[in-house]
Amino acid sequence: MNKTRTIGLAVLVIVGIAGVIFWEPDTPPQSSPPVAEEKAPEIEVPTAQPTPKLGPPAVKEVSVDSERHRFVERRYVPPYTLPHYDAPVPPQRLQSVEDTLAVYTSAIRHADWDWWFSMWDAKGQNKIKQMIAVTTGQPNGGNYKSDILAVWQKFYADRTQELVSRIELPGYTIVYLRREGEPDDSRELLAPVVLKKDGERWVMTHDLQQHIVPNLRLTVRNVQVRTIQ
C-alpha cells in the first residue's frame, strides 16, 4: 500500500429514587454507627453533538457490463464534523453510522492500531492480516504497521474529519469522508468507508471490496450512472 493513501476511513444513566418515610416514634431512636457509603463509579458523559443533517435522497442506478445496481445517495448538508474521542467507546454506544465513524477516525487520529483494528468485523480483520502478509511477504508484517501509523500521525494527528455523503445499499452504508477543510476534489473522497450492522453495533467491513458501487470513483470500467428519482 502506498503510504500516501490511508486506510480511510453510550451513555447509561441510572437515576435512583429514594423513598423517605416520616414517623413520630414513641421513644427516641437508637443511634447507629455511621455507615460509609460506597461511591458509584463515575460514568463519563460525552458532550452532546449536533444532529447530522442529510439532504434529500437521490435514487440512482449504476450499469457496468451486465451488472445493474440501485442505491440511494444523500449528502450531509453541511458536511458533518465528527466529534473526537480520547479512548475507545463501549460497543453498545455505537448506535449510528456517525457515532461509529467518530470513534473510527479518533483511533486514526491517535495512531492507535489496535483500537482502529477493533472497529472491523471478523472477516475484515482477517482480510487486513492477509493483506499485510501478502504486501510485505512477512508473516509478522515487517514495518507495515509502523509505516501506516507514521502516515496517520503526519496527516491526521491534529485534524478533524467530516462526512460529505453517504450511500445506502441493502445491508450496507457507504460513507465518503475527508479531513475538514479539504477541497471537493480531494483524493480522500475517492474511496469510501463501508459499514454494516453486526448485532447491535456498526462495524467496518470489506464485504463490498469488489462491488462496483463503492469503487465508482476508482474503477476504469465503462460505468454509467443515472438518477431514477
C-alpha positions in Angstrom: 0.0 0.0 0.0 1.2 3.5 -0.9 2.0 5.5 2.2 0.2 8.5 0.8 -3.1 6.5 0.6 -4.5 6.0 4.1 -7.0 3.4 5.2 -9.8 5.7 5.1 -11.7 5.7 6.9 -23.5 5.1 25.3 -24.4 6.7 28.0 -26.4 4.8 30.5 -27.5 7.0 33.4 -29.3 5.2 36.2 -31.3 7.5 38.4 -32.2 6.1 41.8 -35.2 7.5 43.6 -35.1 7.0 47.3 -38.4 6.9 49.3 -38.4 8.7 52.7 -40.7 7.6 55.4 -41.6 10.1 58.2 -42.8 8.9 61.6 -43.1 10.1 65.2 -41.5 7.4 67.4 -42.8 6.9 70.9 -39.2 6.5 72.1 -36.1 8.2 70.9 -34.5 6.2 68.1 -31.2 4.4 69.0 -28.3 5.9 67.2 -26.4 3.6 64.9 -22.8 4.0 63.9 -22.3 5.8 60.7 -22.0 3.5 57.7 -19.6 4.6 54.9 -21.4 5.0 51.6 -20.0 3.3 48.6 -19.2 5.7 45.8 -20.6 4.6 42.5 -18.1 4.6 39.7 -18.2 7.8 37.6 -19.5 7.5 34.1 -18.1 9.9 31.5 -21.0 11.7 29.8 -20.0 12.9 26.3 -20.8 16.4 25.2 -24.0 16.5 23.1 -23.2 16.7 19.4 -25.2 18.4 16.6 -27.5 16.1 14.8 -26.2 15.3 11.3 -28.4 16.8 8.6 -28.9 15.0 5.3 -30.2 16.4 2.1 -33.0 14.8 0.0 -32.4 11.2 -1.2 -31.5 10.5 -4.8 -32.2 7.0 -6.1 -29.6 6.1 -8.7 -28.7 3.1 -10.8 -25.3 2.1 -12.0 -24.8 -0.1 -15.0 -21.5 -1.8 -15.9 -21.2 -4.7 -18.3 -24.1 -7.0 -17.3 -24.4 -5.6 -13.7 -27.1 -3.2 -12.5 -27.3 -1.9 -9.0 -29.6 0.6 -7.5 -28.7 2.7 -4.5 -29.8 5.8 -2.5 -27.4 8.7 -2.2 -27.6 11.6 0.2 -25.3 14.5 1.1 -24.6 15.9 4.5 -25.8 19.5 4.5 -23.5 20.9 5.6 -20.7 18.4 5.8 -20.9 16.8 9.3 -17.9 17.4 11.6 -17.1 14.3 13.6 -16.5 14.6 17.3 -13.2 13.4 18.8 -12.7 10.7 21.4 -9.6 10.1 23.5 -10.3 6.5 24.3 -12.3 3.5 22.9 -16.1 3.7 23.4 -18.2 0.8 24.6 -19.7 -1.1 21.6 -23.3 -0.5 22.8 -22.7 3.2 22.3 -22.2 2.7 18.5 -25.9 3.0 17.6 -25.4 5.1 14.4 -23.1 5.3 11.5 -21.9 8.8 12.6 -21.1 7.5 16.1 -19.1 4.7 14.7 -17.2 6.9 12.3 -16.4 9.3 15.1 -14.7 6.5 17.1 -13.1 5.1 14.0 -11.5 8.4 13.0 -10.5 9.1 16.6 -8.5 5.8 16.5 -6.7 7.1 13.4 -6.1 10.5 14.9 -4.5 8.8 17.9 -2.5 6.5 15.6 -3.8 3.6 17.7 -3.6 0.4 15.6 -5.4 -1.9 18.0 -8.2 0.5 18.6 -8.7 1.0 14.8 -8.4 -2.7 14.2 -11.2 -3.4 16.7 -13.6 -1.4 14.7 -13.7 -4.0 11.9 -15.8 -7.1 11.6 -14.1 -10.5 12.0 -13.9 -11.1 8.2 -12.4 -7.6 7.7 -9.8 -8.2 10.4 -8.7 -11.4 8.6 -8.6 -9.6 5.3 -6.3 -6.9 6.8 -4.0 -9.6 8.3 -3.8 -11.4 4.9 -3.2 -8.1 3.0 -0.3 -7.2 5.3 1.3 -10.6 4.9 0.9 -10.5 1.1 2.1 -6.9 0.8 5.2 -7.4 3.0 5.9 -11.0 2.3 6.5 -11.4 6.0 4.1 -13.2 8.4 4.6 -10.6 11.1 4.1 -7.7 8.6 7.6 -6.2 9.0 7.4 -2.4 9.3 3.9 -2.2 7.7 2.1 -1.1 10.9 4.7 1.4 11.9 4.7 2.9 8.4 0.9 3.3 8.4 1.0 4.8 11.9 3.6 7.3 10.7 1.2 8.4 7.9 -1.6 8.8 10.4 0.5 10.9 12.7 1.6 13.1 9.8 -1.8 13.7 8.2 -4.4 13.1 10.9 -3.0 13.8 14.4 -4.4 17.3 14.6 -7.1 17.2 12.0 -10.8 16.9 12.5 -12.6 14.8 9.9 -16.0 15.4 8.3 -18.7 13.4 6.5 -19.6 14.5 3.0 -22.1 12.0 1.6 -23.5 8.5 2.2 -24.9 5.7 0.0 -27.4 3.1 1.2 -27.3 -0.4 -0.3 -29.3 -3.3 1.1 -27.5 -4.3 4.3 -24.7 -1.7 4.0 -24.0 2.0 4.3 -21.1 3.6 2.3 -19.7 6.9 3.6 -17.4 9.4 2.0 -15.3 11.5 4.4 -12.3 13.8 4.4 -10.2 15.9 6.6 -12.0 19.1 7.4 -11.1 21.9 5.0 -10.0 19.6 2.2 -11.5 20.6 -1.3 -14.3 18.8 -3.0 -11.9 17.2 -5.4 -9.8 15.8 -2.5 -8.3 12.4 -3.2 -9.6 11.3 0.2 -13.1 11.3 -1.4 -12.2 8.6 -4.0 -12.5 5.6 -1.6 -15.4 5.5 0.9 -15.7 3.5 4.1 -18.2 0.7 4.1 -20.2 -0.2 7.3 -22.7 -2.8 8.2 -24.7 -3.7 11.3 -23.2 -6.5 13.4 -25.7 -7.3 16.2 -26.4 -4.0 17.9 -23.3 -2.1 16.7 -22.0 -0.8 13.4 -18.7 -2.1 12.1 -16.3 -1.5 9.2 -16.3 -4.3 6.6 -14.5 -5.4 3.4 -17.6 -7.3 2.2 -18.0 -4.9 -0.8 -14.4 -4.8 -1.8 -15.2 -6.0 -5.3 -18.6 -4.3 -5.6 -18.9 -1.6 -8.2 -20.8 1.0 -6.1 -18.0 1.7 -3.5 -15.5 1.7 -6.4 -17.3 4.1 -8.7 -14.6 6.8 -8.4 -11.7 4.4 -8.8 -12.8 1.9 -11.5 -11.5 2.1 -15.1 -14.5 0.1 -16.3 -17.1 1.7 -18.5 -19.7 2.7 -15.9 -23.0 4.5 -16.5 -24.9 6.1 -13.6 -28.3 7.6 -13.9 -30.7 9.1 -11.5 -34.0 7.3 -11.2 -35.7 9.8 -8.9 
